Amino acid sequence: MIRCTPLDLVHAHANELPTDEEYNNKVKRQWSQKALHGRHPYDLSQQYVDMEASNKWLANADLFAETEGFLTSIRDQVILTKNYKKYILKQPDTDDLCRRSGKELETIQHITAACEQLAPTEYVKRHDGLAKIIHQKLAEVAELIDDKKSIL
């Protein structure tokens, strides 16, 4: 591979430089080979996953870069949970049980979908918030409402 700085590009021959597609494929391949941060591309490569639908939110959600980065960190499971501290950061004296329930390992999956302490409150709020968004969008499409203010 040729490594060119912007100044060296003057001397590089066009046929020696990788195309955008070759470069993008190389970056994706390197990303997917990473043990920790490669979980997202690995998950997307599974046969049951619709890659286009799974990535649509990245292009259409109008998120701040920081928000998109945070969501990708969650997806890659690199959020500072107790499980992450113990097994990734190798802090062996760390208690890896959930700080809310104290019963299960504190992982991203547990926090987002399985904690019995969060289920009666936080999961219901998340569910109801999503239901409000869907309800409003359906009402807009059906032209049942004129005011498109957020109902959240």
Backbone as a chain_set.jsonl record, in Angstrom:
{"seq": "MIRCTPLDLVHAHANELPTDEEYNNKVKRQWSQKALHGRHPYDLSQQYVDMEASNKWLANADLFAETEGFLTSIRDQVILTKNYKKYILKQPDTDDLCRRSGKELETIQHITAACEQLAPTEYVKRHDGLAKIIHQKLAEVAELIDDKKSIL", "coords": {"N": [[0.844, -1.181, 0.0], [0.472, 2.196, -0.76], [1.588, 4.98, 0.957], [0.637, 8.159, 1.174], [1.211, 11.549, 1.775], [-0.641, 14.637, 1.728], [1.053, 16.371, 0.272], [2.7, 14.597, -1.093], [1.003, 13.502, -2.946], [1.16, 14.816, -5.331], [3.227, 13.616, -6.655], [2.386, 11.024, -6.905], [1.157, 8.298, -8.843], [-1.891, 7.895, -10.568], [-2.838, 5.275, -10.951], [-1.683, 3.901, -8.865], [-2.917, 4.565, -6.536], [-5.407, 3.626, -4.168], [-8.832, 2.991, -5.001], [-11.83, 4.753, -3.973], [-13.717, 2.874, -3.198], [-12.133, 0.591, -2.745], [-10.559, 1.523, -0.628], [-12.561, 2.077, 1.317], [-13.606, -0.527, 1.681], [-11.356, -1.754, 2.786], [-11.088, -0.356, 5.215], [-13.523, -1.05, 6.445], [-13.144, -3.81, 6.65], [-10.938, -3.925, 8.394], [-12.135, -2.756, 10.647], [-14.172, -4.617, 11.23], [-12.651, -6.752, 12.054], [-11.747, -6.18, 14.538], [-11.723, -7.117, 17.886], [-13.368, -6.057, 19.951], [-14.585, -3.527, 19.135], [-15.497, -4.389, 16.753], [-17.919, -5.653, 16.89], [-20.348, -4.523, 16.035], [-20.2, -4.361, 13.093], [-19.921, -7.127, 12.731], [-22.341, -8.16, 13.775], [-24.08, -7.021, 11.931], [-23.462, -8.479, 9.694], [-24.719, -10.895, 9.877], [-26.961, -13.445, 8.695], [-29.694, -13.09, 9.227], [-30.081, -10.399, 9.503], [-31.197, -7.321, 8.306], [-29.323, -5.28, 6.607], [-29.574, -2.752, 5.415], [-31.935, -1.662, 6.587], [-31.13, -1.748, 9.238], [-29.159, 0.175, 9.375], [-30.376, 2.476, 8.606], [-31.266, 4.438, 10.397], [-28.938, 5.831, 10.943], [-28.523, 7.474, 8.757], [-30.913, 8.871, 8.522], [-31.805, 9.972, 10.932], [-31.046, 12.47, 11.864], [-29.161, 13.026, 13.919], [-27.022, 14.397, 16.462], [-23.469, 14.343, 16.169], [-22.198, 13.439, 18.475], [-24.238, 12.069, 19.769], [-24.774, 10.027, 17.947], [-22.3, 8.737, 18.071], [-22.347, 7.887, 20.753], [-24.515, 6.099, 20.707], [-23.488, 4.214, 18.95], [-21.372, 3.321, 20.49], [-22.783, 2.045, 22.517], [-23.917, 0.035, 20.989], [-21.602, -1.337, 20.232], [-20.927, -2.262, 22.669], [-19.205, -0.965, 24.5], [-19.566, 0.607, 26.702], [-19.106, 1.923, 29.959], [-19.759, -0.345, 31.936], [-20.163, -2.438, 34.844], [-19.436, -5.032, 34.177], [-17.855, -4.561, 31.915], [-15.739, -3.159, 33.093], [-14.614, -5.209, 34.668], [-13.99, -7.384, 32.88], [-12.982, -6.349, 30.455], [-11.426, -4.042, 30.983], [-9.922, -5.285, 32.815], [-10.059, -5.206, 35.665], [-9.819, -6.937, 38.257], [-10.8, -6.976, 40.909], [-13.252, -5.872, 40.793], [-16.695, -5.799, 41.425], [-19.048, -7.383, 39.506], [-21.797, -7.427, 39.415], [-25.113, -6.208, 38.8], [-25.705, -2.864, 39.617], [-28.185, -1.949, 40.359], [-30.054, -4.129, 40.745], [-28.435, -6.129, 41.769], [-28.274, -8.81, 41.176], [-27.861, -9.983, 38.606], [-25.306, -10.091, 35.985], [-23.869, -6.965, 35.189], [-24.383, -5.877, 32.251], [-24.609, -4.429, 28.936], [-26.83, -5.571, 27.641], [-28.301, -6.493, 29.84], [-28.885, -4.075, 31.207], [-30.397, -2.666, 29.29], [-32.564, -4.343, 28.748], [-33.21, -6.356, 30.664], [-33.146, -5.908, 33.423], [-34.682, -6.28, 36.477], [-35.252, -4.24, 38.231], [-35.379, -1.955, 36.682], [-37.385, -2.48, 34.877], [-40.189, -1.98, 35.721], [-40.344, 0.817, 35.585], [-38.397, 2.46, 33.951], [-38.281, 0.994, 31.49], [-40.95, 0.993, 30.797], [-41.377, 3.749, 30.448], [-39.698, 4.164, 28.226], [-40.969, 2.524, 26.336], [-43.539, 3.74, 26.211], [-42.834, 6.291, 25.296], [-41.859, 5.742, 22.735], [-44.191, 4.682, 21.624], [-45.786, 7.001, 21.589], [-44.465, 8.52, 19.652], [-44.81, 6.93, 17.351], [-47.613, 6.94, 17.241], [-48.105, 9.684, 16.767], [-46.841, 10.031, 14.255], [-48.381, 8.295, 12.649], [-50.863, 9.584, 12.883], [-50.251, 11.998, 11.603], [-49.713, 11.097, 8.975], [-52.224, 10.08, 8.302], [-53.56, 12.404, 8.239], [-54.928, 13.368, 10.488], [-54.25, 15.172, 12.349], [-53.437, 18.636, 12.605], [-51.542, 20.251, 13.776], [-48.184, 19.832, 14.113], [-46.576, 19.674, 16.315], [-44.265, 18.395, 18.694], [-45.287, 15.687, 20.714], [-44.091, 14.784, 22.879]], "CA": [[0.0, 0.0, 0.0], [1.207, 3.451, -0.836], [1.176, 5.948, 1.969], [0.921, 9.474, 0.615], [0.715, 12.744, 2.434], [-1.202, 15.509, 0.685], [2.116, 16.9, -0.588], [3.215, 13.508, -1.935], [0.031, 13.148, -3.969], [1.599, 15.423, -6.584], [4.142, 12.68, -7.305], [1.784, 9.693, -6.999], [0.472, 7.968, -10.085], [-3.293, 7.593, -10.309], [-3.075, 3.834, -10.895], [-1.108, 3.36, -7.637], [-3.768, 4.923, -5.402], [-6.62, 2.799, -4.081], [-10.091, 3.678, -5.275], [-12.621, 4.992, -2.765], [-14.349, 1.612, -2.815], [-11.09, -0.273, -2.165], [-10.201, 2.081, 0.669], [-13.691, 1.845, 2.231], [-13.64, -1.959, 1.989], [-10.232, -2.041, 3.68], [-11.423, 0.189, 6.53], [-14.592, -1.893, 6.993], [-12.546, -5.108, 6.99], [-10.144, -3.724, 9.608], [-13.077, -2.5, 11.735], [-14.877, -5.846, 11.578], [-11.712, -7.703, 12.645], [-11.439, -5.784, 15.907], [-12.459, -7.993, 18.811], [-14.381, -5.347, 20.716], [-15.321, -2.563, 18.324], [-15.989, -5.047, 15.552], [-19.191, -6.35, 17.129], [-21.409, -3.948, 15.206], [-20.168, -4.908, 11.726], [-20.155, -8.572, 12.779], [-23.783, -8.363, 13.923], [-24.728, -6.653, 10.668], [-23.158, -9.467, 8.653], [-25.481, -12.121, 10.097], [-27.935, -13.663, 7.629], [-31.031, -12.664, 9.621], [-30.09, -8.955, 9.689], [-31.388, -6.466, 7.141], [-28.292, -4.278, 6.806], [-30.083, -1.433, 5.036], [-32.864, -1.205, 7.622], [-30.394, -1.591, 10.491], [-28.337, 1.386, 9.323], [-31.175, 3.592, 8.12], [-31.321, 5.478, 11.414], [-27.715, 6.632, 10.886], [-28.661, 8.462, 7.698], [-32.177, 9.603, 8.559], [-32.248, 10.37, 12.27], [-30.614, 13.839, 12.17], [-28.559, 12.994, 15.244], [-25.737, 15.049, 16.671], [-22.371, 13.384, 16.045], [-21.94, 12.861, 19.79], [-25.313, 11.116, 20.041], [-24.515, 8.877, 17.083], [-21.143, 8.047, 18.649], [-22.774, 7.23, 21.983], [-25.338, 4.953, 20.33], [-22.589, 3.21, 18.377], [-20.651, 2.744, 21.631], [-23.695, 1.091, 23.147], [-24.023, -1.093, 20.055], [-20.345, -2.08, 20.317], [-20.826, -2.699, 24.054], [-18.018, -0.388, 25.121], [-19.994, 1.529, 27.748], [-18.446, 1.557, 31.213], [-20.568, -1.133, 32.868], [-19.315, -3.193, 35.774], [-18.919, -6.163, 33.419], [-16.799, -4.004, 31.075], [-14.596, -2.885, 33.971], [-13.994, -6.444, 35.147], [-13.474, -8.292, 31.854], [-12.28, -5.654, 29.378], [-10.386, -3.231, 31.602], [-9.162, -6.218, 33.668], [-10.032, -4.797, 37.07], [-10.321, -8.18, 38.836], [-11.487, -6.799, 42.189], [-14.538, -5.224, 40.521], [-17.933, -6.576, 41.535], [-19.686, -7.198, 38.2], [-23.245, -7.555, 39.502], [-25.885, -4.992, 38.528], [-25.765, -1.958, 40.772], [-29.593, -1.74, 40.741], [-30.684, -5.34, 41.295], [-27.433, -6.915, 42.477], [-28.485, -10.237, 40.937], [-27.323, -10.412, 37.308], [-24.141, -9.348, 35.525], [-24.225, -5.66, 34.646], [-23.978, -5.764, 30.845], [-25.507, -3.584, 28.15], [-28.083, -6.309, 27.437], [-29.042, -6.512, 31.105], [-29.383, -2.734, 31.5], [-31.401, -2.219, 28.325], [-33.723, -5.215, 28.547], [-33.443, -7.474, 31.572], [-33.043, -5.583, 34.852], [-36.003, -6.284, 37.123], [-35.452, -2.957, 38.905], [-35.688, -0.939, 35.676], [-38.554, -2.883, 34.085], [-41.469, -1.328, 36.031], [-40.338, 2.269, 35.381], [-37.646, 2.953, 32.796], [-38.685, 0.302, 30.271], [-42.303, 1.47, 30.481], [-41.204, 5.102, 29.897], [-39.133, 4.012, 26.88], [-42.04, 1.968, 25.508], [-44.58, 4.742, 26.012], [-42.275, 7.352, 24.459], [-41.843, 5.251, 21.35], [-45.586, 4.578, 21.187], [-46.237, 8.362, 21.297], [-43.878, 8.914, 18.36], [-45.502, 6.16, 16.308], [-48.984, 7.455, 17.183], [-48.088, 10.988, 16.119], [-46.518, 9.853, 12.835], [-49.561, 7.717, 11.993], [-51.88, 10.624, 12.828], [-49.832, 12.935, 10.564], [-49.909, 10.446, 7.673], [-53.669, 9.974, 8.079], [-54.056, 13.779, 8.263], [-55.852, 13.517, 11.607], [-53.821, 16.317, 13.15], [-52.87, 19.746, 11.837], [-50.387, 20.736, 14.513], [-47.172, 18.776, 14.131], [-45.701, 19.841, 17.467], [-43.922, 17.143, 19.377], [-46.166, 15.35, 21.839], [-43.273, 14.217, 23.965]], "C": [[0.883, 1.235, 0.0], [0.675, 4.387, 0.232], [1.61, 7.325, 1.461], [0.372, 10.562, 1.52], [0.107, 13.62, 1.355], [-0.134, 16.073, -0.251], [2.66, 15.837, -1.53], [2.257, 13.133, -3.053], [0.404, 13.733, -5.328], [2.445, 14.429, -7.37], [3.554, 11.291, -7.486], [1.116, 9.509, -8.357], [-0.936, 7.507, -9.753], [-3.543, 6.099, -10.185], [-2.488, 3.188, -9.643], [-2.0, 3.615, -6.42], [-4.997, 4.03, -5.361], [-7.851, 3.629, -4.428], [-10.82, 3.9, -3.959], [-13.24, 3.691, -2.267], [-13.332, 0.671, -2.17], [-10.707, 0.207, -0.77], [-11.307, 1.822, 1.702], [-13.797, 0.38, 2.624], [-12.533, -2.337, 2.967], [-10.549, -1.558, 5.103], [-12.499, -0.655, 7.195], [-14.041, -3.247, 7.445], [-11.733, -4.993, 8.28], [-11.054, -3.525, 10.825], [-13.731, -3.8, 12.178], [-13.959, -6.88, 12.227], [-11.335, -7.34, 14.08], [-12.328, -6.578, 16.862], [-13.596, -7.264, 19.513], [-15.216, -4.443, 19.83], [-15.867, -3.174, 17.047], [-17.315, -5.757, 15.734], [-20.313, -5.819, 16.235], [-21.338, -4.461, 13.77], [-20.385, -6.419, 11.698], [-21.648, -8.864, 12.877], [-24.513, -8.061, 12.627], [-24.513, -7.696, 9.576], [-23.942, -10.77, 8.81], [-26.617, -12.225, 9.082], [-29.331, -13.156, 7.962], [-31.151, -11.142, 9.754], [-30.261, -8.246, 8.351], [-30.447, -5.274, 7.315], [-28.811, -2.871, 6.479], [-31.008, -0.865, 6.115], [-32.135, -0.946, 8.942], [-29.571, -0.31, 10.528], [-29.111, 2.624, 8.902], [-31.212, 4.752, 9.111], [-30.082, 6.365, 11.375], [-27.84, 7.754, 9.862], [-29.872, 9.361, 7.881], [-32.571, 10.176, 9.906], [-31.881, 11.799, 12.649], [-30.05, 13.94, 13.586], [-27.319, 13.864, 15.292], [-24.663, 13.972, 16.582], [-22.096, 12.686, 17.378], [-22.988, 11.804, 20.133], [-25.108, 9.854, 19.22], [-23.34, 8.06, 17.624], [-21.511, 7.285, 19.907], [-23.601, 5.988, 21.665], [-24.484, 3.839, 19.727], [-21.76, 2.551, 19.48], [-21.507, 1.724, 22.363], [-23.777, -0.164, 22.291], [-22.77, -1.971, 20.123], [-20.066, -2.595, 21.723], [-19.545, -2.222, 24.735], [-18.379, 0.711, 26.121], [-19.441, 1.01, 29.077], [-19.425, 0.911, 32.199], [-19.614, -1.849, 33.814], [-18.69, -4.411, 35.084], [-17.744, -5.724, 32.538], [-15.545, -3.745, 31.919], [-13.853, -4.168, 34.331], [-13.313, -7.229, 34.025], [-12.73, -7.617, 30.708], [-11.134, -4.824, 29.944], [-9.525, -4.035, 32.571], [-8.957, -5.686, 35.078], [-10.641, -5.942, 37.874], [-11.076, -8.012, 40.151], [-12.85, -6.121, 42.03], [-15.686, -6.212, 40.68], [-18.7, -6.332, 40.241], [-21.198, -7.38, 38.224], [-23.911, -6.191, 39.335], [-25.998, -4.124, 39.776], [-27.19, -1.666, 41.218], [-30.177, -2.978, 41.417], [-29.713, -6.187, 42.107], [-27.507, -8.408, 42.215], [-27.819, -10.746, 39.665], [-26.069, -9.612, 36.977], [-24.585, -8.034, 34.896], [-23.609, -5.519, 33.253], [-24.943, -4.822, 30.144], [-26.855, -4.277, 27.971], [-28.939, -6.296, 28.697], [-29.671, -5.148, 31.386], [-30.526, -2.349, 30.567], [-32.639, -3.096, 28.259], [-34.025, -6.219, 29.642], [-33.415, -7.139, 33.065], [-34.428, -5.469, 35.479], [-36.284, -4.98, 37.862], [-35.838, -1.855, 37.919], [-36.979, -1.223, 34.918], [-39.829, -2.123, 34.44], [-41.497, 0.177, 35.73], [-39.688, 2.674, 34.061], [-38.063, 2.282, 31.493], [-40.073, 0.759, 29.827], [-42.225, 2.877, 29.878], [-40.686, 5.027, 28.458], [-40.199, 3.504, 25.916], [-43.087, 3.03, 25.184], [-44.09, 5.894, 25.14], [-42.249, 6.96, 22.997], [-43.263, 5.151, 20.804], [-46.153, 5.961, 20.847], [-45.726, 8.819, 19.93], [-44.595, 8.213, 17.212], [-46.931, 6.675, 16.128], [-49.027, 8.79, 16.447], [-47.801, 10.86, 14.619], [-47.699, 9.271, 12.066], [-50.671, 8.758, 11.852], [-51.544, 11.663, 11.761], [-50.088, 12.356, 9.181], [-51.392, 10.371, 7.319], [-54.352, 11.343, 8.067], [-55.133, 13.981, 9.337], [-55.487, 14.694, 12.498], [-53.229, 17.368, 12.225], [-51.57, 20.217, 12.459], [-49.364, 19.619, 14.647], [-46.16, 18.991, 15.264], [-45.414, 18.492, 18.103], [-44.853, 16.914, 20.558], [-45.379, 14.811, 23.016], [-42.968, 15.224, 25.018]], "O": [[1.907, 1.292, 0.681], [-0.534, 4.56, 0.386], [2.801, 7.609, 1.339], [-0.772, 10.506, 1.97], [0.323, 13.365, 0.171], [-0.387, 16.237, -1.444], [3.043, 16.151, -2.657], [2.671, 12.499, -4.024], [0.005, 13.2, -6.363], [2.392, 14.395, -8.599], [4.159, 10.454, -8.156], [0.581, 10.454, -8.936], [-1.147, 6.806, -8.763], [-4.384, 5.688, -9.386], [-2.772, 2.019, -9.381], [-1.853, 2.955, -5.392], [-5.568, 3.71, -6.403], [-7.892, 4.832, -4.17], [-10.468, 3.301, -2.943], [-13.282, 3.435, -1.064], [-13.631, 0.027, -1.165], [-10.551, -0.593, 0.153], [-11.027, 1.399, 2.824], [-14.052, 0.074, 3.789], [-12.746, -3.146, 3.87], [-10.304, -2.272, 6.075], [-12.402, -0.949, 8.387], [-14.427, -3.765, 8.494], [-11.823, -5.855, 9.154], [-10.783, -4.057, 11.901], [-13.835, -4.06, 13.377], [-14.444, -7.797, 12.889], [-10.67, -8.121, 14.761], [-13.537, -6.688, 16.657], [-14.687, -7.818, 19.65], [-16.438, -4.583, 19.783], [-16.631, -2.526, 16.331], [-17.791, -6.408, 14.804], [-21.132, -6.592, 15.739], [-22.344, -4.961, 13.266], [-20.968, -6.941, 10.748], [-22.167, -9.713, 12.153], [-25.457, -8.762, 12.262], [-25.303, -7.781, 8.635], [-23.84, -11.656, 7.962], [-27.17, -11.211, 8.658], [-30.087, -12.821, 7.05], [-32.226, -10.645, 10.089], [-29.555, -8.537, 7.386], [-30.741, -4.359, 8.084], [-28.513, -1.915, 7.196], [-30.867, 0.294, 6.505], [-32.488, -0.024, 9.677], [-29.316, 0.23, 11.604], [-28.544, 3.715, 8.848], [-31.191, 5.915, 8.709], [-30.16, 7.539, 11.738], [-27.325, 8.852, 10.07], [-29.856, 10.509, 7.435], [-33.613, 10.824, 9.998], [-32.361, 12.299, 13.666], [-30.419, 14.831, 14.35], [-26.642, 14.049, 14.281], [-24.926, 12.809, 16.889], [-21.799, 11.492, 17.411], [-22.666, 10.769, 20.717], [-25.249, 8.743, 19.731], [-23.388, 6.83, 17.631], [-21.045, 6.164, 20.114], [-23.41, 4.94, 22.282], [-24.734, 2.659, 19.971], [-21.478, 1.355, 19.412], [-21.022, 0.671, 22.779], [-23.716, -1.283, 22.8], [-22.863, -3.198, 20.078], [-19.075, -3.291, 21.943], [-18.889, -2.977, 25.452], [-17.594, 1.63, 26.355], [-19.327, -0.198, 29.283], [-19.859, 1.539, 33.164], [-18.402, -1.86, 33.599], [-17.551, -4.776, 35.374], [-16.75, -6.441, 32.431], [-14.432, -4.073, 31.508], [-12.623, -4.213, 34.304], [-12.185, -7.691, 34.192], [-11.917, -8.264, 30.048], [-10.008, -4.89, 29.45], [-8.524, -3.536, 33.085], [-7.851, -5.707, 35.617], [-11.841, -5.933, 38.149], [-11.922, -8.845, 40.474], [-13.521, -5.831, 43.02], [-15.652, -7.317, 40.138], [-18.977, -5.18, 39.906], [-21.823, -7.479, 37.168], [-23.34, -5.158, 39.685], [-26.346, -4.606, 40.854], [-27.399, -1.187, 42.333], [-30.725, -2.897, 42.517], [-30.124, -6.887, 43.032], [-26.887, -9.196, 42.929], [-27.265, -11.845, 39.661], [-25.795, -8.586, 37.601], [-25.567, -7.997, 34.154], [-22.463, -5.095, 33.105], [-25.979, -4.459, 30.701], [-27.903, -3.65, 28.128], [-30.154, -6.11, 28.629], [-30.841, -5.064, 31.757], [-31.517, -1.767, 31.009], [-33.674, -2.651, 27.764], [-35.048, -6.898, 29.55], [-33.642, -8.024, 33.891], [-35.245, -4.653, 35.053], [-37.446, -4.648, 38.097], [-36.549, -0.92, 38.286], [-37.598, -0.307, 34.376], [-40.508, -1.65, 33.529], [-42.579, 0.755, 35.631], [-40.361, 3.174, 33.16], [-38.186, 2.963, 30.474], [-40.339, 0.894, 28.633], [-42.923, 3.172, 28.908], [-41.173, 5.739, 27.58], [-40.314, 4.006, 24.798], [-43.474, 3.2, 24.028], [-44.852, 6.419, 24.328], [-42.582, 7.762, 22.124], [-43.51, 5.497, 19.649], [-46.931, 6.079, 19.9], [-46.461, 9.428, 19.152], [-44.944, 8.844, 16.214], [-47.403, 6.829, 15.002], [-49.892, 9.003, 15.597], [-48.454, 11.515, 13.807], [-47.988, 9.707, 10.952], [-51.344, 8.812, 10.823], [-52.442, 12.16, 11.082], [-50.62, 13.043, 8.309], [-51.768, 10.575, 6.165], [-55.569, 11.436, 7.905], [-56.122, 14.68, 9.114], [-56.3, 15.159, 13.297], [-52.609, 17.052, 11.209], [-50.613, 20.541, 11.755], [-49.653, 18.574, 15.231], [-45.019, 18.539, 15.174], [-46.231, 17.573, 18.046], [-45.165, 17.84, 21.307], [-45.954, 14.427, 24.034], [-42.292, 14.908, 25.998]]}, "num_chains": 1, "name": "protein.A"}
